[in-house]
Amino acid sequence: MTSLKYTKPERIWLKNHPELNERWLQDRIGEDPSLLGLGDLVLKDRERLQPRAGRLDLLLQDAETNKRYEVEVQLGRTDEAHIIRAIEYWDIERKRYPQYDHTAVIVAEDITSRFLNVISLFNGSIPLVAIQLSAVRLGDSVSLICSKVLDEVRLGLVDEDEEVQAVTDRSYWEARASKHTLAMADEMLEVVRALDPDLELK
């Protein structure tokens, strides 16, 4: 018989916590970037000043490759501003440092299916990862659990023996997504096209 005792964890919403704020969360990720589940990463910078665009929460880099992650953290539920900010900082960094591969990372306590659908429309054009973070309390200790809810899509060539998939064009999404989701995606596309006019929804 096992000597381990089961204890039900209690979820803590950091957005409403008087002490565990966004700076505390940035400190924990900066101390141990492996929390995000993105590999062996090191902290390159935090609160990184962006020209005419605020500050990037965290800049992480793979310890063995030239891959960088532009990480934007948000307590509570993600929103349009959070997504646009993450894409904007990713675009600035990739243009300033083209010798690296760059990926935008959104971290939030709550990523709703509505926003996940919108983010998915950009994946393939923009390397984007979405991570839902939960803080849990066990006794007098707090732990962080990260779940990757959207991984980046790397586009490649179709091999001769691979089955060709259906084209996911505008009509494809009109048949499967709500009008509200498509309208939100269109609005966000107009914003990010100011950064890169060649971006398209997939």
C-alpha positions in Angstrom: 0.0 0.0 0.0 1.3 3.4 -0.9 2.3 5.8 1.9 1.5 8.8 -0.3 -1.5 10.8 0.9 -3.9 12.4 -1.6 -4.5 16.1 -1.2 -6.8 18.0 -3.4 -5.1 21.2 -4.7 -6.9 24.6 -4.6 -6.7 26.7 -7.7 -5.6 30.3 -7.1 -6.5 33.1 -9.6 -3.5 35.3 -9.6 -5.4 38.2 -11.1 -7.3 38.5 -7.9 -4.5 37.7 -5.5 -3.2 40.5 -3.3 0.5 39.3 -3.3 1.0 36.9 -6.2 1.0 39.4 -9.1 2.3 39.5 -12.6 5.8 40.5 -11.4 5.9 37.5 -9.1 4.9 35.3 -12.0 7.5 36.8 -14.3 10.1 36.1 -11.5 9.1 32.4 -11.4 9.3 32.0 -15.1 12.6 33.9 -15.3 14.1 31.6 -12.6 12.9 28.5 -14.3 11.8 28.9 -18.0 11.2 25.2 -18.2 7.9 25.8 -16.5 6.4 26.7 -19.8 7.2 23.4 -21.4 9.1 24.8 -24.3 12.4 23.1 -23.8 15.7 24.1 -22.3 15.5 27.9 -22.3 17.4 30.7 -20.7 16.2 34.2 -19.8 17.7 36.8 -22.1 15.8 39.8 -21.0 12.6 41.0 -19.2 10.5 44.1 -19.5 12.5 44.6 -22.7 11.8 48.1 -24.1 10.3 48.1 -27.6 10.5 51.1 -29.9 7.2 53.0 -29.6 5.5 49.9 -28.4 5.8 49.3 -24.7 7.8 46.5 -23.0 8.1 42.8 -23.8 7.5 40.8 -20.6 10.1 38.1 -21.2 12.6 37.2 -23.9 13.7 33.6 -23.8 16.2 31.7 -25.9 16.8 28.0 -26.5 20.1 27.1 -24.8 21.4 25.2 -27.9 19.9 26.9 -30.9 19.2 30.3 -32.4 15.5 30.2 -31.4 13.9 32.9 -29.4 10.6 33.2 -27.7 8.8 36.6 -27.2 6.6 35.9 -24.1 3.7 38.0 -23.1 2.1 37.2 -19.7 -1.5 38.1 -18.7 -3.2 37.4 -15.5 -6.8 36.3 -15.8 -8.5 36.0 -19.2 -6.7 36.8 -22.5 -8.1 39.5 -24.7 -7.5 41.2 -28.1 -5.0 43.6 -26.7 -2.9 40.8 -25.2 -2.8 38.9 -28.5 -2.0 42.0 -30.6 0.7 43.0 -28.2 2.3 39.6 -28.4 2.3 39.6 -32.2 3.6 43.2 -32.3 6.6 42.4 -30.0 7.3 39.3 -32.0 7.4 41.3 -35.2 9.7 43.9 -33.8 12.1 41.4 -32.5 12.3 39.3 -35.6 13.0 42.4 -37.7 15.7 43.7 -35.3 17.3 40.3 -35.0 16.7 38.3 -38.2 19.6 35.8 -37.4 17.2 34.1 -34.9 14.1 32.1 -35.3 11.3 33.8 -33.4 8.1 32.5 -31.8 5.4 34.6 -30.1 4.1 33.1 -26.8 0.9 34.0 -25.1 0.6 33.0 -21.4 -2.7 33.5 -19.6 -4.7 32.0 -16.8 -7.8 31.6 -19.0 -7.7 31.2 -22.8 -11.2 30.8 -24.0 -12.2 28.7 -27.0 -13.3 31.9 -28.8 -9.9 33.5 -28.6 -8.2 30.1 -29.3 -10.2 30.0 -32.6 -9.0 33.5 -33.5 -5.4 32.7 -32.7 -5.6 29.5 -34.7 -6.4 31.5 -37.8 -3.0 33.2 -37.6 -1.0 30.1 -36.9 1.0 29.1 -39.9 1.5 32.7 -40.9 2.8 33.7 -37.4 4.6 31.1 -35.3 2.5 31.3 -32.2 2.2 29.3 -29.0 -0.6 29.7 -26.4 -0.1 28.5 -22.9 -2.8 28.3 -20.2 -1.3 28.7 -16.7 -2.8 27.6 -13.4 -1.6 28.4 -9.9 -2.5 25.8 -7.3 -2.0 25.8 -3.6 -1.1 22.7 -1.6 -1.0 23.6 2.1 1.3 26.5 2.5 3.0 26.0 -0.9 2.1 27.3 -4.4 2.8 25.6 -7.6 2.4 26.5 -11.3 1.0 24.2 -14.0 1.3 25.2 -17.6 -0.7 23.5 -20.4 0.1 24.2 -24.1 -3.3 24.7 -25.7 -1.9 25.8 -29.1 1.4 24.9 -30.6 3.2 26.6 -33.5 2.6 25.2 -37.0 5.6 24.8 -39.2 4.6 24.8 -42.8 6.4 22.3 -45.1 6.2 20.7 -48.5 3.7 17.9 -49.2 5.4 14.7 -50.0 4.1 12.6 -52.9 2.8 9.9 -50.6 1.0 12.3 -48.2 -2.7 12.9 -48.5 -3.5 16.4 -49.6 -5.6 18.2 -47.1 -8.6 20.5 -47.9 -7.7 24.1 -48.5 -8.6 26.2 -45.4 -9.7 29.4 -47.2 -12.3 32.0 -46.3 -15.3 29.8 -47.4 -13.9 26.9 -45.3 -14.0 29.0 -42.1 -17.3 30.7 -43.0 -18.8 27.2 -43.0 -17.3 26.2 -39.6 -16.8 29.4 -37.5 -19.2 31.9 -36.1 -19.6 35.3 -37.8 -18.4 36.9 -34.5 -15.2 34.9 -34.6 -14.5 35.8 -38.2 -15.3 39.5 -37.6 -12.8 39.5 -34.7 -10.2 37.8 -36.9 -10.7 40.4 -39.6 -10.3 43.2 -37.2 -7.1 41.7 -35.8 -5.8 41.1 -39.3 -6.1 44.8 -40.1 -4.1 45.6 -37.0 -1.3 43.2 -37.7 -1.1 44.1 -41.4 0.2 47.4 -40.2 3.2 45.4 -39.1 3.4 43.1 -42.1 1.1 43.8 -45.1 1.7 40.3 -46.5 0.1 38.5 -43.6 -3.0 36.4 -44.5 -5.5 34.3 -42.5 -5.1 30.5 -43.0 
